[in-house]
């Protein structure tokens, strides 16, 4: 890892760490929104879930930008460790899948009242959160394998 050049790998990894922490916070906000009661005021619950999903969406898209961008993490990883190309490709495919699930959920939640039950939204959103957790774990493992650098993001 070249720590002396401007825009060095270390700076990129620190930026990734910050973004990971933001994504983790928005995931937690979504989990809290899903767990709130949906029976007494369905529109309030829906607004809270929609706002949390929008935050997850923005943070996830920032994650994709920092990893897949022209000078992003994936480019750096492949330069440092070409042997990790398969794992990078898997994470890139995962980005498309997760982004589609986020968009689907946003559409379902923002739709006219009654199009999706709270249980359906909770089931799909919980599955999304699980997918995001696994994606974050695989990404952290990949970075550690390439650089022996822990990007945790939970500090």
Backbone torsions as a table, in degrees:
resi	resn	phi	psi	omega
1	UNK	NA	129.5	-178.1
2	UNK	-91.1	106.1	-176.7
3	UNK	-92.2	-5.4	-174.3
4	UNK	-94.2	-22.1	-175.7
5	UNK	-82.3	150.1	175.0
6	UNK	-61.3	144.3	-178.5
7	UNK	66.4	31.9	-174.8
8	UNK	-63.4	166.8	176.8
9	UNK	-55.6	-41.3	-178.4
10	UNK	-60.9	-42.7	178.1
11	UNK	-63.3	-41.4	177.8
12	UNK	-62.6	-43.2	179.5
13	UNK	-65.8	-37.4	176.6
14	UNK	-66.2	-39.5	176.5
15	UNK	-63.9	-42.0	177.2
16	UNK	-61.5	-40.7	178.8
17	UNK	-60.1	-44.1	179.1
18	UNK	-62.7	-44.4	179.9
19	UNK	-65.8	-36.0	177.1
20	UNK	-62.3	-40.1	178.7
21	UNK	-64.7	-40.3	178.2
22	UNK	-64.8	-42.6	177.9
23	UNK	-62.9	-41.7	179.0
24	UNK	-62.0	-39.6	177.9
25	UNK	-65.0	-41.5	180.0
26	UNK	-70.5	-32.9	174.5
27	UNK	-62.9	-41.3	178.6
28	UNK	-64.8	-39.9	177.9
29	UNK	-63.9	-38.1	177.5
30	UNK	-66.0	-43.3	178.1
31	UNK	-59.3	-43.5	177.9
32	UNK	-62.8	-42.6	180.0
33	UNK	-63.6	-42.0	179.8
34	UNK	-64.3	-34.7	-176.8
35	UNK	-78.6	-14.4	-179.4
36	UNK	-70.7	155.4	-177.8
37	UNK	-63.8	134.6	-179.9
38	UNK	-108.4	0.2	-172.7
39	UNK	-86.1	-40.8	-173.1
40	UNK	-76.1	-41.7	-179.0
41	UNK	-137.9	85.6	-174.8
42	UNK	-60.1	-38.5	-177.9
43	UNK	-66.7	-37.6	177.7
44	UNK	-65.6	-43.4	178.1
45	UNK	-60.5	-45.2	-179.1
46	UNK	-61.9	-43.4	179.1
47	UNK	-62.6	-41.9	-179.9
48	UNK	-64.6	-44.2	179.2
49	UNK	-65.5	-42.8	179.7
50	UNK	-61.7	-42.8	179.0
51	UNK	-63.9	-41.7	179.0
52	UNK	-66.5	-40.5	177.0
53	UNK	-63.8	-39.2	178.5
54	UNK	-63.0	-38.5	177.8
55	UNK	-66.4	-44.1	176.3
56	UNK	-59.6	-44.0	-179.5
57	UNK	-58.9	-48.4	179.5
58	UNK	-62.5	-43.9	179.9
59	UNK	-67.8	-36.7	179.0
60	UNK	-69.1	-39.8	178.6
61	UNK	-65.5	-35.4	174.5
62	UNK	-63.9	-39.8	176.7
63	UNK	-60.6	-45.6	179.4
64	UNK	-61.9	-42.9	179.0
65	UNK	-59.4	-44.4	-176.7
66	UNK	-73.4	-24.8	180.0
67	UNK	-92.8	-38.6	-174.5
68	UNK	-100.8	-6.4	-177.8
69	UNK	-61.4	168.1	-176.1
70	UNK	-57.6	-30.2	175.1
71	UNK	-120.1	31.9	-176.0
72	UNK	-82.0	-178.8	-175.9
73	UNK	-58.9	-41.6	-177.3
74	UNK	-62.9	-39.0	176.5
75	UNK	-61.5	-46.8	179.8
76	UNK	-63.0	-43.1	179.4
77	UNK	-60.9	-44.7	-177.9
78	UNK	-68.0	-32.3	175.2
79	UNK	-69.0	-41.7	-177.6
80	UNK	-76.8	-36.7	-173.6
81	UNK	-144.2	77.4	-179.3
82	UNK	-56.2	-24.2	180.0
83	UNK	-63.5	-14.6	-178.5
84	UNK	-93.7	12.9	-176.6
85	UNK	-57.6	-40.0	179.9
86	UNK	-63.9	-43.0	179.5
87	UNK	-66.6	-38.4	177.2
88	UNK	-63.5	-43.4	178.8
89	UNK	-62.3	-39.8	177.8
90	UNK	-61.5	-44.2	179.8
91	UNK	-66.2	-36.6	178.3
92	UNK	-65.1	-43.3	175.9
93	UNK	-62.4	-39.0	178.4
94	UNK	-61.5	-35.9	177.5
95	UNK	-57.3	-45.1	-179.2
96	UNK	-64.1	-43.3	179.8
97	UNK	-63.4	-48.5	-178.7
98	UNK	-64.1	-43.1	179.3
99	UNK	-60.1	-41.2	177.5
100	UNK	-63.8	-39.8	178.8
101	UNK	-67.2	-38.7	177.2
102	UNK	-63.3	-47.8	179.9
103	UNK	-60.3	-41.8	178.8
104	UNK	-60.9	-45.5	179.8
105	UNK	-64.5	-42.8	178.3
106	UNK	-60.1	-40.5	178.2
107	UNK	-64.2	-43.4	-179.0
108	UNK	-66.6	-40.7	-178.0
109	UNK	-74.1	-38.3	-177.0
110	UNK	-80.4	-11.0	-178.5
111	UNK	-66.0	175.1	178.6
112	UNK	-57.7	146.6	179.7
113	UNK	-51.1	136.9	176.7
114	UNK	95.5	-10.2	-179.2
115	UNK	-71.0	-29.2	177.7
116	UNK	-138.2	132.5	178.1
117	UNK	-75.9	160.3	177.2
118	UNK	-59.4	-39.9	179.0
119	UNK	-63.0	-41.0	178.5
120	UNK	-64.0	-43.5	179.2
121	UNK	-64.4	-45.3	179.3
122	UNK	-60.4	-42.7	-179.8
123	UNK	-62.5	-48.3	-178.6
124	UNK	-67.5	-40.7	-178.9
125	UNK	-70.0	-36.3	176.9
126	UNK	-65.7	-39.3	175.7
127	UNK	-63.1	-40.6	177.0
128	UNK	-61.2	-46.6	179.8
129	UNK	-60.0	-41.2	176.7
130	UNK	-61.4	-41.7	178.6
131	UNK	-64.0	-41.9	178.0
132	UNK	-63.5	-41.4	178.7
133	UNK	-60.6	-48.2	-180.0
134	UNK	-63.5	-38.7	179.0
135	UNK	-62.7	-44.7	179.5
136	UNK	-63.0	-39.9	178.9
137	UNK	-64.3	-46.1	-180.0
138	UNK	-64.1	-37.6	177.9
139	UNK	-66.0	-42.5	178.5
140	UNK	-64.4	-41.3	177.5
141	UNK	-61.7	-41.7	-179.0
142	UNK	-63.8	-46.4	179.3
143	UNK	-62.8	-41.9	179.5
144	UNK	-64.0	-40.3	179.3
145	UNK	-63.6	-37.0	-178.3
146	UNK	-78.5	-40.6	-169.8
147	UNK	-121.4	-9.9	-171.3
148	UNK	54.3	48.9	-178.6
149	UNK	-131.2	124.5	-178.6
150	UNK	-87.4	115.2	-179.7
151	UNK	-94.7	3.2	179.3
152	UNK	1.3	-70.6	177.9
153	UNK	85.2	11.7	-177.1
154	UNK	-107.5	17.0	-178.6
155	UNK	-83.3	NA	NA
